[in-house]
């Protein structure tokens, strides 16, 4: 079954909103479904990790980003910025700083760099 990019983007947004409003089970179900229809994409794993952060499970978010999202696309700076966020919430300040500084140095994704700078400025 082919699912349009627009539909995937809409489902990603719904998954983020569900997780942000405490509908964790529903959010996880959405991101698991997106992983099934886009098995080569790291983005559903990022969403799943953000849901884990909303659930106050930062170590699980770190594991998802490292083991699943970055495994799909090791060079994705946006994933690394979210990893920095998860590391920060997990209390790994030094590693967080290293990851975020790497994103800023690479400077290959404007959104990722902005997120990295924002996270570093909050320290």
C-alpha positions in Angstrom: 0.0 0.0 0.0 1.5 3.3 -1.1 1.0 6.2 1.4 1.6 9.7 0.2 4.3 11.9 1.7 1.6 14.4 2.7 -0.3 11.7 4.6 3.0 10.6 6.3 3.7 14.2 7.3 0.2 14.7 8.7 0.5 11.5 10.7 3.9 12.6 12.1 2.3 15.8 13.3 -0.6 14.0 14.9 1.8 11.6 16.6 3.8 14.6 18.0 0.6 16.3 19.2 -0.7 13.0 20.8 2.5 12.6 22.7 2.6 16.2 23.7 -0.9 16.0 25.1 -0.3 12.8 27.0 -1.8 10.3 24.6 1.3 8.2 24.8 -0.2 4.9 23.7 -1.8 6.5 20.7 1.4 8.4 19.8 3.5 5.2 20.0 1.0 3.4 17.8 1.2 6.1 15.2 5.0 6.1 15.1 5.1 2.3 15.0 2.7 2.4 12.0 4.8 5.0 10.3 7.9 2.9 10.8 6.2 0.0 9.1 5.2 2.0 6.1 8.5 3.9 5.9 11.0 1.3 7.1 14.0 3.2 5.7 13.1 6.5 7.4 14.6 7.7 10.7 11.8 10.2 11.3 9.2 7.9 12.9 12.0 6.9 15.4 12.6 10.5 16.2 8.9 10.9 16.9 8.9 7.8 19.1 11.9 9.1 21.0 10.1 12.5 21.6 7.2 10.6 23.0 9.5 8.8 25.4 10.9 12.2 26.5 7.3 13.3 27.1 6.8 10.1 29.2 9.9 11.2 31.3 11.9 8.3 29.9 15.0 10.1 28.5 17.3 7.0 28.6 14.9 5.1 26.3 14.7 8.1 24.0 18.5 8.1 23.8 18.5 4.4 22.9 15.9 4.8 20.2 17.7 7.7 18.6 21.1 5.9 18.7 20.0 2.4 17.9 17.2 3.0 15.5 17.2 6.5 14.0 20.9 7.0 13.6 21.2 3.4 12.4 19.0 4.3 9.4 20.9 7.6 8.6 24.1 8.1 10.7 24.8 11.5 9.3 21.4 13.1 10.0 22.0 16.3 11.9 18.4 16.7 12.9 18.5 13.3 14.6 21.7 14.3 16.3 20.1 17.5 17.6 17.2 15.5 19.1 19.8 13.1 20.5 21.4 16.1 22.2 18.0 17.0 23.7 17.5 13.5 25.0 21.1 13.3 26.4 20.5 16.6 28.2 17.3 15.3 29.7 19.0 12.1 30.7 21.7 14.1 32.6 24.5 13.5 30.1 25.6 17.1 29.8 29.1 16.6 28.4 28.0 14.1 25.7 25.1 16.4 24.9 27.4 19.3 24.4 29.7 17.3 22.2 26.8 16.1 20.0 25.3 19.6 19.6 28.7 21.2 18.9 29.2 18.6 16.1 25.8 19.6 14.6 26.8 23.2 14.6 30.2 22.5 13.1 28.8 20.4 10.3 26.2 23.2 9.5 24.4 21.0 7.0 20.8 21.5 8.2 19.5 24.9 9.2 16.8 23.5 11.5 19.2 21.2 13.3 21.7 23.9 13.8 19.0 26.3 15.2 17.9 23.5 17.6 21.4 22.8 18.7 22.2 26.4 19.3 19.0 26.9 21.3 19.8 23.9 23.5 23.3 25.0 24.2 22.1 28.5 25.0 19.7 27.1 27.6 22.6 25.6 29.6 
